[in-house]
Amino acid sequence: MTSEAYFVEKMKRIPVETSKEVKQCIRANEIATRDQLIAALADEVYFKNKCLKDLELQHHETTLSLHKFMLENEKLHQAYTQVVQITHKLYREDMDAKQRLEGMKMQMHAVEKLRGLEEFIAQIQMHEMKEMLKEKIDEIDYIQSVNQSLIIKERKINDELQEARKEFIDGMSDIQSPSSIGIKRMGELDEAPFKVASKRRCAAEDSDCKAAKLCLDWQEEIRKPGWHPFKIISTGDEENKIMEEYA
């Protein structure tokens, strides 16, 4: 026999008054059990509601975190895009700078070549100018040397002419008569008086050459149309012959 059947059988044996008390007791137990069950269910509902609120709060926090993460991810994506754009820009600028630098290097190389060519041309021109200057200096030195020689020769000739003039004047003073200078042929002077005058002034070995030179110089002088060794000056009734001095 089961316990339930045993309980029912025992209840049949209980008197009626006792049965009412038992029923009341059972009812009270049922009510207490129900209240406990309700309280347990209420606690369970409260716990589940609390868990649900916690889950909702966690969901809200998770949603906020996810939204924040998405915003940060968007910012990171924008920053990454900007970094990529800046990187590309820097790369292009770097390539442009490299190209400009390469162009500048080529220009500098060309300028250096041109400068070297200009320096080479300048050196050639300088060398040519130096050679020309040297030639001009040599030419000037030669001209100055020739000029100096001509000046010396001119001075020597002038000195010789002055000496010849003095010797001629002295010789003419020593001669008593103009006929002492003889004419060998028409227009030709006699060299003897010049030899006499030269022997007085010069050494024996140079006197003949000196006399010949003086004779030739005066030979040329007397051939001039306006030349005459004497001029006539009238003083009253008398006419005097005065010897001209020729420089």
Secondary structure by P-SEA (a helix, b strand, c coil): ccaaaaaaaaaaaccaaaaaaaaaaaaaaaaaaaaaaaaaaaaaaaaaaaaaaaaaaaaaaaaaaaaaaaaaaaaaaaaaaaaaaaaaaaaaaaaaaaaaaaaaaaaaaaaaaaaaaaaaaaaaaaaaaaaaaaaaaaaaaaaaaaaaaaaaaaaaaaaaaaaaaaaaaaaaaaccccccccccccccccaaaaaaaaaacccccaaaaaaaaaaaaaaaaaaccccccbbbbbcccbbbbbbbbcc
